[in-house]
Amino acid sequence: MSERIIKWGFIGCGEVTEKKSGPAFALIEGSEVVAVMSRDKEKAQSYAKRHNIPRWYTDVQQLKIGRAHV
């Protein structure tokens, strides 16, 4: 039996995701944050790098579609 993983993308990289949402999602088994979005490119990149999140975006439509920045 394979374990189901629910993948999440955060919209916003502010204090709420730093202190509440991010840490909470990290504790949930079977849950993985795979992308973050912020209109501020540097904020999105920094958040993704600091939290080992593979993808970041500056447009919510990109997050919905899943186009990755490399």
Backbone as CSV, one residue per row, in Angstrom:
resi,resn,N_x,N_y,N_z,CA_x,CA_y,CA_z,C_x,C_y,C_z
1,MET,0.837,-1.163,0.000,0.000,0.000,0.000,0.896,1.245,0.000
2,SER,0.674,2.164,-0.968,1.503,3.362,-1.035,0.879,4.476,-0.206
3,GLU,1.750,5.273,0.379,1.298,6.394,1.190,0.946,7.568,0.281
4,ARG,-0.191,8.169,0.511,-0.623,9.299,-0.284,-0.001,10.579,0.287
5,ILE,0.594,11.391,-0.582,1.185,12.660,-0.192,0.328,13.784,-0.769
6,ILE,-0.095,14.689,0.074,-0.825,15.870,-0.374,0.187,16.997,-0.503
7,LYS,0.259,17.576,-1.703,1.224,18.638,-1.989,0.523,19.992,-1.927
8,TRP,1.198,20.948,-1.284,0.632,22.268,-1.052,1.487,23.357,-1.664
9,GLY,0.851,24.473,-1.980,1.534,25.690,-2.386,1.023,26.834,-1.532
10,PHE,1.921,27.602,-0.951,1.537,28.748,-0.135,1.437,29.994,-0.998
11,ILE,0.396,30.776,-0.795,0.292,32.099,-1.402,0.642,33.079,-0.302
12,GLY,1.791,33.706,-0.459,2.291,34.618,0.555,3.434,33.992,1.327
13,CYS,4.428,34.791,1.627,5.618,34.309,2.340,5.915,35.200,3.542
14,GLY,4.883,35.640,4.197,5.049,36.559,5.318,5.119,35.875,6.662
15,GLU,4.810,36.644,7.671,4.930,36.185,9.060,4.015,34.998,9.379
16,VAL,2.832,34.969,8.781,1.906,33.856,9.054,2.507,32.529,8.589
17,THR,3.068,32.501,7.377,3.659,31.244,6.906,4.957,30.928,7.634
18,GLU,5.687,31.957,8.056,6.940,31.732,8.799,6.673,31.124,10.174
19,LYS,5.654,31.636,10.876,5.464,31.271,12.276,4.296,30.328,12.546
20,LYS,3.354,30.244,11.619,2.175,29.406,11.874,2.021,28.314,10.823
21,SER,1.662,28.693,9.621,1.344,27.710,8.576,2.525,26.799,8.241
22,GLY,3.673,27.402,7.969,4.839,26.612,7.582,5.206,25.550,8.599
23,PRO,5.443,25.934,9.850,5.777,24.934,10.864,4.676,23.884,11.062
24,ALA,3.426,24.308,10.975,2.319,23.354,11.150,2.289,22.328,10.028
25,PHE,2.447,22.778,8.792,2.429,21.846,7.667,3.604,20.884,7.736
26,ALA,4.739,21.330,8.268,5.918,20.464,8.381,5.674,19.302,9.339
27,LEU,4.734,19.461,10.265,4.454,18.423,11.255,3.404,17.399,10.791
28,ILE,2.714,17.689,9.711,1.621,16.827,9.266,2.154,15.719,8.361
29,GLU,2.036,14.497,8.812,2.476,13.350,8.033,1.650,13.256,6.753
30,GLY,2.322,12.987,5.641,1.624,12.858,4.364,1.321,14.192,3.707
31,SER,1.979,15.251,4.180,1.766,16.591,3.659,3.118,17.191,3.299
32,GLU,3.194,17.875,2.155,4.460,18.452,1.712,4.197,19.782,1.018
33,VAL,4.913,20.824,1.439,4.836,22.120,0.765,5.844,22.079,-0.378
34,VAL,5.365,22.219,-1.602,6.229,22.083,-2.777,6.435,23.388,-3.534
35,ALA,5.689,24.446,-3.146,5.832,25.728,-3.832,5.342,26.867,-2.953
36,VAL,5.917,28.042,-3.207,5.457,29.263,-2.552,5.305,30.347,-3.610
37,MET,4.428,31.304,-3.313,4.194,32.412,-4.234,4.196,33.714,-3.464
38,SER,4.898,34.699,-4.007,4.861,36.071,-3.501,5.072,36.981,-4.704
39,ARG,4.418,38.124,-4.723,4.651,39.078,-5.811,6.065,39.627,-5.754
40,ASP,6.694,39.540,-4.592,8.073,39.991,-4.397,9.011,38.816,-4.686
41,LYS,9.722,38.907,-5.806,10.594,37.815,-6.258,11.612,37.398,-5.200
42,GLU,12.284,38.381,-4.595,13.316,38.070,-3.600,12.726,37.364,-2.382
43,LYS,11.540,37.790,-1.975,10.890,37.169,-0.823,10.523,35.715,-1.121
44,ALA,9.992,35.471,-2.316,9.629,34.104,-2.723,10.866,33.213,-2.788
45,GLN,11.911,33.706,-3.433,13.153,32.927,-3.553,13.747,32.629,-2.187
46,SER,13.808,33.631,-1.337,14.392,33.469,-0.008,13.611,32.459,0.827
47,TYR,12.303,32.595,0.828,11.473,31.676,1.608,11.674,30.243,1.128
48,ALA,11.617,30.047,-0.184,11.780,28.699,-0.751,13.151,28.114,-0.375
49,LYS,14.190,28.916,-0.498,15.541,28.430,-0.182,15.673,28.081,1.303
50,ARG,15.209,28.964,2.178,15.348,28.744,3.617,14.562,27.546,4.130
51,HIS,13.486,27.201,3.427,12.618,26.113,3.883,12.674,24.875,2.980
52,ASN,13.682,24.842,2.106,13.885,23.695,1.205,12.621,23.361,0.401
53,ILE,11.992,24.392,-0.119,10.805,24.228,-0.957,11.274,24.330,-2.403
54,PRO,10.977,23.323,-3.223,11.579,23.244,-4.556,11.157,24.307,-5.566
55,ARG,9.974,24.910,-5.424,9.518,25.856,-6.447,9.009,27.146,-5.814
56,TRP,9.187,28.240,-6.543,8.681,29.535,-6.113,8.130,30.269,-7.327
57,TYR,7.187,31.152,-7.070,6.512,31.887,-8.142,6.249,33.322,-7.720
58,THR,6.032,34.192,-8.719,5.659,35.577,-8.463,4.254,35.883,-8.979
59,ASP,3.610,34.898,-9.529,2.264,35.067,-10.084,1.407,33.884,-9.646
60,VAL,0.240,34.162,-9.119,-0.630,33.096,-8.608,-1.049,32.133,-9.729
61,GLN,-1.172,32.618,-10.946,-1.540,31.736,-12.055,-0.446,30.696,-12.306
62,GLN,0.809,31.080,-12.134,1.916,30.133,-12.282,1.838,29.064,-11.208
63,LEU,1.495,29.465,-9.999,1.362,28.502,-8.905,0.271,27.499,-9.213
64,LYS,-0.853,27.967,-9.726,-1.968,27.087,-10.048,-1.602,26.098,-11.155
65,ILE,-0.830,26.572,-12.128,-0.454,25.722,-13.260,0.748,24.866,-12.932
66,GLY,1.661,25.371,-12.105,2.832,24.602,-11.694,4.058,24.788,-12.555
67,ARG,4.227,25.972,-13.117,5.435,26.247,-13.903,6.571,26.586,-12.955
68,ALA,7.626,25.812,-13.007,8.702,25.948,-12.015,9.763,26.948,-12.433
69,HIS,10.298,27.685,-11.460,11.503,28.473,-11.631,12.668,27.555,-11.299
70,VAL,13.712,27.674,-12.057,14.865,26.825,-11.819,16.015,27.654,-11.327
